Amino acid sequence: MARERRKNRPTAAPSEIASEKRISGKKITYALLFLAACSLLGMILYRQRHRYDNFAKCLSARHVLMYGAYWCPHCADQKEKFGASFQYAPYIECGLPGNRRGEQQTCKDAGIQHFPTWQFPPVGERVERVLSLEDLSDRTGCPLP
């Protein structure tokens, strides 16, 4: 029975088969172009979000410190300037989770009064405000991208 069905099944003309292969080839080409475009867009967005990675790493290597608190709006402004690169910034969290008035002992020992506070070695100069990345670059010699 299966043999009879195969015999009775209409066969496609060679031109139809070639046409179907071309269509599937075009679909594959379009799919590959779409994936390439998505990858390129992803790389561009990643680079844009992480453009200050080396700058933040340089600040850490030069032992610059930023003291801040999770509840501090000015600290949030400072972090925003770095974007996703802030993960590499030399940051010390002074706030105690769930306690807006509490402060980490490290920050008390360092005499931190306001947030954010930037400390620059070797003389220990302190600046108690949000700094532009250009100002940080000028003070530390770390190049901006």
C-alpha positions in Angstrom: 0.0 0.0 0.0 2.8 2.4 0.8 4.4 1.7 -2.5 1.2 2.4 -4.3 0.9 5.8 -2.6 4.4 6.7 -3.5 3.8 5.8 -7.1 0.5 7.8 -7.2 2.0 10.8 -5.5 2.5 13.6 -8.0 6.1 14.4 -8.6 7.4 18.0 -8.7 9.0 19.2 -11.9 12.8 19.9 -11.6 12.1 23.6 -12.1 9.7 23.6 -9.1 12.3 21.8 -6.9 15.0 24.4 -7.9 12.6 27.2 -7.2 11.9 25.9 -3.7 15.6 25.5 -2.9 16.2 29.1 -4.0 13.4 30.4 -1.8 14.7 28.5 1.2 18.2 29.8 0.3 16.9 33.3 0.4 15.2 32.7 3.7 18.5 31.5 5.2 20.3 34.5 3.7 17.8 36.9 5.2 17.9 35.1 8.6 21.7 35.4 8.6 21.6 39.0 7.7 19.1 39.7 10.5 21.2 37.9 13.0 24.3 39.8 11.9 22.4 43.1 12.2 21.2 42.1 15.7 24.7 41.2 16.8 26.1 44.4 15.5 23.5 46.4 17.3 24.1 44.5 20.5 27.9 45.2 20.3 27.2 48.9 19.7 24.9 49.1 22.7 27.3 47.2 24.9 30.2 49.4 24.0 28.1 52.5 24.6 27.0 51.3 28.0 30.5 50.2 29.0 32.5 53.0 27.4 34.0 54.2 30.7 35.1 50.7 31.9 38.8 51.6 31.5 38.4 55.0 33.1 36.7 53.5 36.2 39.5 50.8 36.4 42.1 53.5 36.2 40.5 55.4 39.1 40.6 52.2 41.1 44.3 51.5 40.1 45.2 55.1 41.3 43.4 54.4 44.7 40.9 57.1 44.3 37.8 56.4 46.5 34.2 57.5 46.3 32.2 57.2 49.5 28.4 57.2 49.0 25.1 55.9 50.3 22.4 53.9 48.6 19.8 56.4 49.6 21.7 59.5 48.5 20.3 61.1 45.3 23.6 62.9 44.6 25.4 59.6 44.7 22.9 58.2 42.2 23.6 61.1 39.9 27.4 60.4 40.2 26.9 56.7 39.5 24.7 57.6 36.5 27.6 59.5 34.9 29.5 56.2 34.7 26.6 54.1 33.4 27.2 50.4 33.5 30.9 51.1 34.0 30.3 52.1 37.6 30.8 48.4 38.6 34.5 49.1 38.2 34.5 52.4 40.0 36.2 52.6 43.4 33.1 52.8 45.6 32.6 52.4 49.3 29.0 52.0 50.4 28.5 53.9 53.7 24.8 53.3 54.2 23.4 50.5 56.3 20.7 48.5 54.6 17.3 49.5 56.0 18.7 52.2 58.2 18.9 55.7 56.6 20.6 57.2 59.5 23.1 54.5 60.1 26.6 54.5 58.6 29.2 51.9 58.1 32.1 51.9 60.6 34.6 52.3 57.7 33.0 55.6 56.7 32.9 56.8 60.3 36.6 56.0 60.7 37.3 57.9 57.5 35.4 61.0 58.8 33.0 61.1 55.9 30.4 63.9 56.5 28.7 64.3 53.2 27.9 62.2 50.1 29.3 61.7 47.7 32.8 62.3 48.9 35.8 61.7 46.6 39.2 61.1 48.2 42.3 61.5 46.1 45.7 60.1 47.1 48.5 60.6 47.9 47.7 63.7 50.0 44.2 62.6 50.8 42.5 65.6 49.2 38.7 65.3 49.5 35.9 66.8 47.4 32.3 66.5 48.8 30.1 66.8 45.7 29.2 65.3 42.4 32.2 65.6 40.0 32.1 65.5 36.2 34.1 62.8 34.6 36.2 65.4 33.0 37.1 66.8 36.4 37.9 63.4 37.7 40.1 62.8 34.7 41.9 66.1 35.3 42.5 65.4 39.0 43.7 61.8 38.4 45.3 61.8 35.0 43.0 58.9 34.0 42.1 59.3 30.3 38.5 59.5 29.2 37.5 57.6 26.0 
